[in-house]
Amino acid sequence: MDVYLERKVKPDGTVREYPTELLHLGRGFALVRFRMQLGGGPPDIPVAVPPGSVSLGYFWARRPYNLYRWRGPDGGLLAHRFDAVADVAIGPGGVSYRDLALDWWVLPGDVLLEEDRDEFEALAAAGALTPRDRAAALAADREVHARYRHILDEAAQLEARYAAPGPA
């Protein structure tokens, strides 16, 4: 398996890179799989992620958000996570984007949780986010709240088409 790199630039300029498996690369869209052999995930996540889980990452060049669809080792859906993003660049070797701090979780039972609004507002007030960044994050906020069910249905269709389970 060739490594397809996910590169996230945080608002403070720090860079996080994640080696993933490219499942589909299309015009302005990439779908990747990240295997979470040890489980866990970002700090303070609202779901338990057991070892052997996978995260499917959905990246669109022209959308103000990306999406992660998390599945447990048995294939059961754990949760979805949206991130507000800007400057998404999709290429043959990887995807890169700037993280705009604002995130949302969709948990089983159709529970929508917002994360990091305080951090987002503090970054905006401190000038760490440009007016364009703020507008993109607020556009993501509107789209997630208004259309998240439709977006999740689209993700399920893309998963069925491109993300056949692979060897662990």
C-alpha positions in Angstrom: 0.0 0.0 0.0 1.3 3.4 -0.9 1.0 6.1 1.7 -1.4 9.0 1.0 -0.6 11.8 3.3 -3.2 13.9 5.1 -1.6 17.2 6.2 -3.5 19.4 8.6 -2.2 22.9 9.4 -3.6 24.2 12.7 -4.5 27.9 13.3 -1.2 28.3 15.3 0.8 27.1 12.3 1.6 23.6 13.7 1.4 20.8 11.2 0.0 17.4 11.8 0.5 14.6 9.2 -1.3 11.3 9.1 -0.3 8.5 6.7 -3.5 7.1 5.2 -4.6 4.7 2.4 -6.1 6.3 -0.6 -9.4 4.7 -1.5 -10.5 7.1 -4.2 -9.2 10.2 -5.9 -11.6 12.1 -8.1 -12.0 15.6 -9.5 -11.9 17.8 -6.4 -12.5 14.9 -4.0 -10.4 12.3 -2.1 -11.5 9.4 0.2 -8.9 7.9 2.5 -8.8 5.3 5.2 -6.8 5.7 8.5 -6.4 2.6 10.6 -6.5 3.2 14.3 -4.6 0.1 15.4 -4.3 1.4 19.0 -7.8 3.0 19.1 -8.2 6.3 21.0 -8.2 9.4 18.9 -8.0 13.1 19.6 -8.2 14.2 23.3 -11.7 14.6 24.8 -13.6 12.9 22.0 -17.2 12.0 22.9 -17.0 8.3 21.8 -14.9 5.3 22.8 -12.7 4.2 19.9 -11.5 0.6 20.3 -8.2 -0.7 18.9 -8.7 -1.8 15.3 -11.1 0.9 14.4 -10.9 2.9 11.1 -11.6 6.4 10.1 -12.7 7.2 6.6 -11.7 10.8 5.6 -13.8 12.7 3.0 -12.1 15.7 1.5 -13.7 18.1 -1.0 -11.7 20.9 -2.6 -14.7 23.3 -2.8 -16.4 22.6 0.5 -15.7 24.5 3.8 -15.6 21.3 5.8 -14.2 17.8 5.7 -15.8 14.7 7.2 -14.6 11.7 9.1 -16.7 8.5 9.4 -15.5 6.4 12.2 -16.2 2.6 12.4 -15.3 0.1 15.0 -13.3 -3.1 14.3 -16.6 -4.9 13.8 -17.6 -2.4 11.1 -20.2 -0.7 13.3 -20.6 3.0 13.0 -19.1 4.9 16.0 -19.6 8.5 15.0 -19.0 11.2 12.3 -16.9 14.3 12.7 -16.9 17.4 10.6 -14.1 20.0 10.6 -14.3 23.5 9.3 -11.4 23.9 6.8 -9.9 26.2 4.2 -7.4 25.9 1.4 -8.0 22.2 0.7 -5.5 20.9 -1.9 -6.0 17.4 -3.2 -3.2 15.8 -5.2 -1.9 12.4 -6.2 0.3 12.1 -3.1 -1.9 13.6 -0.4 -4.4 16.1 0.8 -3.6 19.3 2.7 -5.8 21.8 4.4 -6.0 24.5 7.0 -8.0 23.6 10.1 -10.3 26.5 11.2 -10.8 25.1 14.8 -14.6 24.6 14.7 -15.7 21.0 14.7 -19.0 19.0 15.0 -19.7 15.4 16.0 -22.7 13.4 14.9 -23.2 10.6 17.3 -25.5 7.6 16.9 -29.1 8.6 17.7 -28.7 11.7 15.6 -27.0 13.8 18.2 -25.1 16.8 16.8 -22.4 18.3 19.1 -20.4 21.3 18.4 -16.8 21.6 19.6 -14.3 24.4 20.0 -16.6 27.4 19.5 -14.8 29.3 22.3 -11.4 28.5 20.7 -12.7 29.6 17.3 -14.0 32.9 18.7 -10.8 33.6 20.6 -8.7 32.9 17.5 -10.9 35.3 15.5 -10.8 38.0 18.1 -7.0 37.7 18.3 -6.6 38.0 14.5 -5.3 34.5 14.1 -8.2 33.9 11.6 -8.6 36.1 8.6 -12.1 37.4 7.7 -12.0 34.9 4.8 -11.3 32.1 7.3 -14.1 33.2 9.6 -16.5 33.3 6.7 -15.5 29.8 5.6 -15.9 28.4 9.1 -19.4 30.1 9.5 -20.4 28.7 6.0 -19.3 25.2 7.3 -21.4 25.8 10.4 -24.5 26.7 8.4 -24.0 23.7 6.0 -23.4 21.2 8.8 -26.4 22.3 10.8 -28.7 22.5 7.8 -27.5 19.5 5.7 -25.6 17.1 7.9 -28.1 14.3 7.3 -27.8 14.7 3.6 -24.0 14.9 3.8 -23.9 11.7 5.9 -26.2 9.9 3.3 -23.8 11.0 0.6 -20.8 9.7 2.6 -22.6 6.3 3.0 -23.0 6.1 -0.7 -19.4 7.0 -1.4 -18.2 4.5 1.2 -20.3 1.7 -0.4 -18.8 2.6 -3.8 -15.2 3.1 -2.9 -14.4 1.7 0.6 -14.7 -2.0 0.5 -13.2 -3.4 3.7 -9.5 -4.1 3.3 -7.1 -6.3 5.2 -6.3 -5.2 8.7 
